[in-house]
Amino acid sequence: MTQHSSDARTALVVLAHHRTDSLTAHTARRTADRLEAAGYRVDLLDLHAEGFDPRMNVADQPDWGDREKPYSDETHAHMRRILAAEVVVAVFPVYWQSVPAVLKGWIDRVWNYGFAYGRSKPRLAGKRILWLGLAGATADDAVVEGMQSVLETNLSEGIAYYCGFSRSTVGLLTDAEERPQRVDAEGSLLVGDAVAGAEREAQYADFDRRAREFVEKFLAEEVVVA
């Protein structure tokens, strides 16, 4: 295992959730711990806690067609954090088979034309990204297969590949709700009973295990291709 040093590699962990006591925030913190154990220096970016404004503004695009255009100071600061990282891990709840608005806005504003794309060699070329999406759907819900496909198309092909990332992996973490839920053929939400006690502890221990396995597999693949 790599030991921390002054030249340790940096991982940027991006948390997109408004509650610090959420399972998403817990997963982001556990992910940061695993990356540190693997020898990374972790920059934990909590978009809500840091007050990031996801709305695109004129300061970020004073001249859309100019890839050398200046950006706002806030966007520049986030660009520097991405450039400093070899690995990016985004942790978020899946909303409408996509990412929350704050994460989409971060990508819109920071992964801007002239920075993340629009050059013969993108500035993010060669970096690796893991998308950890928490979904309330149960693992055996028919919607999961389509959700995985949509996320991979949107995040890996539509964003990461377009910006030159050498590797993009989508880890879909199902069963993130306390009470199992699914939507039936008529569109009605069916909610099961919440678990408690030892059963609840076992459910979340299994959730942590699955999240850890996504991170460990992602890091192992990085070693193989290095």
Salt bridges, closest charged atoms under 4 A:
ASP21 OD2 - ARG19 NH2 2.77
ASP43 OD1 - ARG81 NH2 2.84
GLU50 OE1 - ARG81 NH1 2.86
ASP53 OD2 - ARG55 NH2 3.02
ASP60 OD2 - ARG109 NE 2.56
GLU68 OE2 - ARG67 NE 3.82
GLU68 OE1 - ARG119 NH2 3.14
GLU74 OE1 - ARG109 NH1 2.85
GLU86 OE1 - ARG128 NH2 3.71
ASP108 OD1 - LYS104 NZ 2.81
ASP140 OD1 - ARG182 NH2 2.89
GLU178 OE2 - ARG200 NH1 2.33
ASP206 OD1 - ARG209 NH2 2.48
ASP206 OD2 - ARG210 NE 3.14
ASP208 OD1 - HIS26 NE2 3.04
ASP208 OD2 - ARG30 NH1 2.98
GLU213 OE2 - ARG209 NH1 2.97
GLU216 OE2 - ARG212 NE 3.79
GLU221 OE1 - ARG167 NH1 3.40
GLU222 OE2 - ARG9 NH1 2.57
GLU222 OE2 - ARG128 NH2 3.41
